[in-house]
Amino acid sequence: MLVLAMGAARAADALPSWNDGKARQAIVDFVKRVTTKGGKDFVPSAARIAVFDNDGTLWAEQPMYFQLAFALDRVKALAPQRPEWKDKEPFASLLKGDLKAALAGGEHAILEIVLATHANMTTEAFEKVVRDWLATAKHPKTGRPYNEMIYQPMVELLRYLRANGFKTYIVSGGGIEFMRPWVERAYGIPPEQVIGSTIKTKFEMRDGKPVIVRLPEVDLISDKEGKPVAINKFIGRRPILAFGNSDGDLQMLQWTAAGGGARFIGIVRHTDADREWAYDRNSSIGRLDKALDEAKAKGWTVVDMKNDWKTIFPSKSK
Amino acid sequence: MLVLAMGAARAADALPSWNDGKARQAIVDFVKRVTTKGGKDFVPSAARIAVFDNDGTLWAEQPMYFQLAFALDRVKALAPQRPEWKDKEPFASLLKGDLKAALAGGEHAILEIVLATHANMTTEAFEKVVRDWLATAKHPKTGRPYNEMIYQPMVELLRYLRANGFKTYIVSGGGIEFMRPWVERAYGIPPEQVIGSTIKTKFEMRDGKPVIVRLPEVDLISDKEGKPVAINKFIGRRPILAFGNSDGDLQMLQWTAAGGGARFIGIVRHTDADREWAYDRNSSIGRLDKALDEAKAKGWTVVDMKNDWKTIFPSKSK
């Protein structure tokens, strides 16, 4: 009894932004099972791989994916150097301020915008562009920098897992080099534990100095079936814990769940229209439909933002 | 004086298979510089990324790349299921025992052999094939298992670096999934710190169970210009130490050297025809020509196997 009570106290200390409920309890129970030496579910520290989606799981994704907001801002910034965009969709509509018309072309239009704004520069130049944007851009609803629109309970969860010998990874559909400049500070996850979509790059010498240049060509889309593919490629072993929030994460969750031994599968469900947003089956961003059905069928842990989280975002930085 | 003498004693303890010479001294000096808190070259542990080529740098690569030996053995093993190979090059010559004729097609022939033997199975099945091969195949010259043809001084160097807060990576032209099953035991390098060439894979459900299937299509060749590209993609930050042995490593060495701050660039030179092999500028395997010139011009550390290493391979396992 005393030991259990102490365990609960420690969990409350480690996860202060989580309400005492089923979700927190499931996390704490799982961590205890895999870290108890001699227990039947014990997993050596080296094999405690935990993977997290980013958009909608570690930070917000409304009213649009933040990387898309970045790309739109970049179109505006680059427009003076690209006069041809005035007559070329989706750029023309975008520059007129008609986002709806610009995005009417669907995924193809978005891809064009992303490649036009993310490529044809060195990796170093791109990193600077991302850092500069984060330092100035503000979220349209909250007015906060985008890298403060992260979920405090998830930051605590990442820290709690690492304190228990886990290696925490991001496996996002977002661009790998869009995330790497800021996620270490935001989540404590180093660049080499960030997996995401990639565009092709090439190595070349410029004035005797080696550079890596970003090419306007898709390499790997780390979404849906691409997530387990990316996990296998980058990590080379199967995670024992996975967290997502949408159908784009389903295959990653399935791949993780199908490994032998103890597994934890979690889904962040957006249920809090007041403090964040409420959306699932009918959302065009972060649609949670099939994965929600599978979570119910398989007994995965569904985190209800409204009820499970005491706070959503970190307290404001000074 | 006393402190210096103690440092030398510790280096001898940590690197017992290295002779007391310039190469060992250069390594020890570098490690001291980047780990001395408050020193001008101090690098925080998280940024101490060290990358190592594999073939010819961590294990031998003569008389042919070991992965090619694996592929040739696989052709023989698979031949009964592939009757069409009897009339199809390069397989026909190979099955007749005429290796020279089989490889007359150069890189294209090798690629055909590799794709035919490395793809069209799940990642789990491939891992088992690699493990089974290593458990039975023997090196033609020494009669030892291939995973004992590793360089003991380099194993010590990897361990010494990790003991000094470095994160050690393999960046090989070899196949990533050919290395991952055995390198942790051989070198202490976990699967997620192994980077290599990749073929494409796809996720699918088979009888309700998710699998990842290896496809006969090249994804990334992690050689020459592909090495810095792979480092940037998988690690996302620049190493401070790099070790190679051939011109295939040159761009990785250049990329590492071009970073700001203290850098260590090392080359293993095969100079020991008695205990290992002696080859460099004129070898078709592991040719060391341009990189040797650049090493001399830039003052990189060239390890002379014959003179710098007390022992080459680990003592035989029982």
Interface residues (C-beta under 8 A of the other chain):
Chain A: A46 I49 T123 K167 I176 E177 R180 P190 P191 E192 V194 T198 T201 K202 F203 E204 M205 K209 P210 I212 E225 G226 P228 V229 N232 K233 F234 I235 G236 R237 Q251 Q254 W255 A258
Chain B: A46 I49 T123 K167 I176 E177 R180 P190 P191 E192 V194 T198 T201 K202 F203 E204 M205 K209 P210 I212 E225 G226 P228 V229 N232 K233 F234 I235 G236 R237 Q251 Q254 W255 A258
